[in-house]
């Protein structure tokens, strides 16, 4: 499906100048060089916050606007924290997933990255730092020319179902980080959509028109909110009191932000009936995710999960930088 150039023209005509012109930016920040210390995939130029921008809560006391991108390695790094937050406080907040457009194209040369192969080693390092499985060789074997197709696919999925869209993005990331699949290609997007139980024909139709407009809206809102990189999470209550968390942080950072805005929230401990219970909620888990949620060490989590695999209770995908377990 050769529609990427058209999508880039439609969106970048008003939104991508600061990114595609980054080779002229004296600040040699590159969004694909995610800083493990700050936990941020930072954009080449920062936007200015519009204080008049209002975040409206809807069905729950707190709303979280989460700016992410399917190819953001730091966003993959906070999956354990967000999954735990949903389990323990999910009744008090809703997450509005917004796409950031981390990689418009390769029309820049900054931060030591000028071509896809430059990203491979960096992703391997990020995998070790976050203790989440990532195989950077996708950038050597089947590199992405943009993250826009996967961002737009996410918006198309959200048109059908916000809940299914979250699962869809998880599948896209697993394909990218573990299977080394180029998720800018329609065939891989469609395959992920099928696994997420989405209507592929409708997804394709929305992907070509309506989802492009929704993605443009996300980029415009990002400017208004002053988003400068990913992950960025804006926590807001019904009075539009806001707290912002930039980058990958500890679980307690996200928990504290929620409690600061809604002190009445009560932690709900996950009912762990057996070692497999967590897989009834999340069908795939990395040892780091299991460890964070269960509040045990990654080593102990690995031992538990491997024992379940040896007993035939779990499947696993093992790569050079880690393992992902899945329910049979």
N, C-alpha and C positions, 0 to 999 in steps of 0.2 A: 504494500500500500504506500505509494509514493506521494504522501500528502504533507510530509514534514516541512518542506520549503514553504508551502502555503500557510501552514499553521504558524510558522515563525514570522512570516510577513504580517499576518493578521494580528498577532500578539505584540511583536516587537516594534511595530510602528509607533507605539506610544509608551512602551514599558521597559524596553531592554537597553536603552542607551548606556546607562551607567555600568551595565554588565559587559556588553559587547565591546565597549570602548576602554575596557580596563587595562589594555596594554599601554595606554597612554597615561594611566593613573600612577602617580608617584608612589602611592601605597601599594606595594607589591603583594597584596592579599589575593589569594586564589581560593575560590569557594570549594575546590576539590581537595585542598590541603587543610583538612579539619584538624584544628589544634587540640590534641588530647588533654592538655592542661586546662584550657578554657571549656573544652567540650563543645566547640562551636565550629561549624562550617560557615565562615564569615564571607560576606559579599565584598567585592572590590571597593564599593563606596557605600557609606551609611545613608539611610534616609532620615528625614527629620520628622519627629513625632508631631502629629496634629492633635493638640490637646482637646479639640472639639469632637474627635472621633469617639463615638459611644459604643460600648459593648453591651448588648441587651441580653439579660438572662431570659430563659424561656420556661422550661418545665421544672427546673431544679434550682436550688439556692445559688449555685455557682456555675458560671460558664467558663470553659477554657477554650480559647482560640489557640490552636496548635499549628504553627507554621513549620512545615516539614517538606520533604521531597523524597520520593522513593529511592533515590540514589545517595541520600545523605548518610554517611557512615556513622556520624555522631548520633543521628536519630535512631539508627539501628542499635546504637549503644545504650539508649535509654528505654528500650523495650522492656527490660526487667522491671524498672521503676514504675513505668506507666501501667504495666499489667498488674503489679501489686496494688497500685493506687486504685485501680478499677475494682479489684476484689474487696478492698477494705473500706472504700468510701464511695463506691460507684453510685449509691442512691442519692448522693448530695451534689453531684456535678454531671455536666454533659460536656463532651469534647466536640468542638467544631474543627474538623480537619481541613486545613487550608494548604494549598500547594504553593511552593515558593519558587519553582523554576531555577534550580541550582545551576544547571548547565544549559544555557540557551543554545550554544554551539561552540566551535573551537576557534572563534575569531579573536582570541586573546592569547597573550603570552606573559604570564606573571607568576611570581612565587616559585619559579623553577618548573612550572608545568606549561608545556606548549603543545603536547600531544597526548593521546590516550595512554600510551605505554608509560608515561611519567607517573601515572596514578597507581600503577600496580603495586609497587613497593610500599607506597604510603598506605594503601588499604591493608596490606599485610601487617604493617605496624599498628594500625588502628585496631585490627582484630585482636592482637595480643594485648593492647592496652585496655580495651573494653571487655575482654574475655568473651567476646561474641564471635561466632564463626563467620569469617569473611575470606574468600579466595580472590585476591587481587588480580589473578591471571585472566579474568574476563577482559581486562583492558589490553591484554596481549593477544587473546584468541578471538574475541568477538566484541570489540569496543563499541560503546554507545557514542553516537554523534550528538546526542542531546538528551536531557531529562524531560523535555517538554512532552513527548508522546505519552510517557507514563503518568505525568501530572494530569494531562488532559483525560487520559483513560480513567484516572481516579475520579475526576469530576463527572465523567459519564456514568461511572458506577454509582456515585452518590445520587444521581437522578433516579436510579432504580431503588436503591436502599442504602441508607447511611450505614446500617449495621453490616450488610454484605460488603460494602465498600471497604470497611476496616479489614475484614478478612481478605479481601482482594489485594489490598496493599501489602498485607503480610505475605501472601503467596508470591506477589511480584518480587518482594525483597528476598525471599528464600530462593527464588529462581536466579536472581542476580548474584547474591552473596555466596550461595552454596553450589548452585548448578552452573554458574558462569553463563547464564543466558542473557542475551542482549534484550532488555525489556523496552527498548525503543522500537523493536520490530513488532508489527501487528500480530504475527503468528504466535509469538510468545505472550503477548497481551491477551489474545483470545483464549489461549490455553489456560492462563491464570483465571480468566473470567469464567470459564467452564467449571473449573475446580471450586470457584467461589459461588457457584449456582446462580450466575447472572445470565440474563438473556443476551446472548452474543450479538444477535441481529440488531436489537435495540441499542446495545452498547456501541456498535459500529456507527449507527446512524447518529446517535448523540455525540459521539467522539468527533464527528466531522463538522458539526455546527454548534449545537447548544453548549456542549462541554467546553469548546474553545472560548465562548463568551464568559462562562463561569470561571474559567482559569484566568481570563483577563481581569475579572472582578477581584479574584484573589490577589493578583499582582498589584492592583490599584489599592486595595485595602492594606496590603503590606506596606506600601509607601505611606499611607495615612497613619499607620500604627508605628512607623519608624523601624520596621523589621530590618535588621542588619545581618542576619545570618540564621542558621538552623542548627539545632532546634530552638525555637522561641515559643514560649507558652505564656499567654496572657490570662491571668486569673481575674475574674470580675464578679462582683455580687450585684444584687438588684439595684443598688444605688450607684452603680458604676465605679465603686471603689476598686482599684486595680493593683495587682502585683504582677511583676514580670520576671520570668526566669529565663535567662539566656544560657544556652549550651547544656551539656550533659552534667547533671548534678546528682548528689546522693538522693536516695529515696526520701529522706527526712526534709529535704529542701522543698519538694513538691507537697509533702504532707503538711509542713508548716505553713505554706502559702494558702492551702485550702482552709486550714484551721484558723488562720488569721482573719480570713474573710467570713468564715462561718464556724464560730467556736462551738456551736451546738452539735456539730458532726461527731458521731460516735463510731469508733473503729469497729469494723466487723471482721473478726478473725475468720479466716478460711477454714471451713470444716473439713479436716483431712481424715476422711474415713479410712483410706488406705493410701499406699504409695502412688497409686494410679489416679487418685481422685482429681488431681490438678489437670490431668489430661482430658477430663470430661469438660473442663472449661476452656482450656487452651490445647488444641490437638497436637501442636508441636511446641517443644520447649528445648532451649539450650540449657546446659548445666548452670550457667550464670543466672538465667531466669528462674529456674527451679530453686536455686540457692537463695536469691533475694526474696522470693515470695515465702519460702519456708524458714527464712532466717537461719540458715546454716552455711557452712563454708562451701565454696565451689568444689573443693576436693570431695567433701562428703556427698554433695549432690551428684557428682560424677560417679561415685561408688554405687549409690542407690540406683541411679538410672542404668548403669551398666549391668547391675544384677538383674534388673527387670528385663533388659534386653537379652541377657543370657538365658533367662527363664522363658523367653518367647513372648513376653507381654508387650514389648515395644519393638518398633523398627528404629533404625538410625541411619543418618547420613553423615559419614565421616569425611572431613576434608583436611587439608594440611594444617589449618589453623583452628580446628575445633570440631564439634559434633552437634548435630541437632537430632533429638529424639522425637518420635511420633507414635501416637496410639495406633495399634494394629486395627 
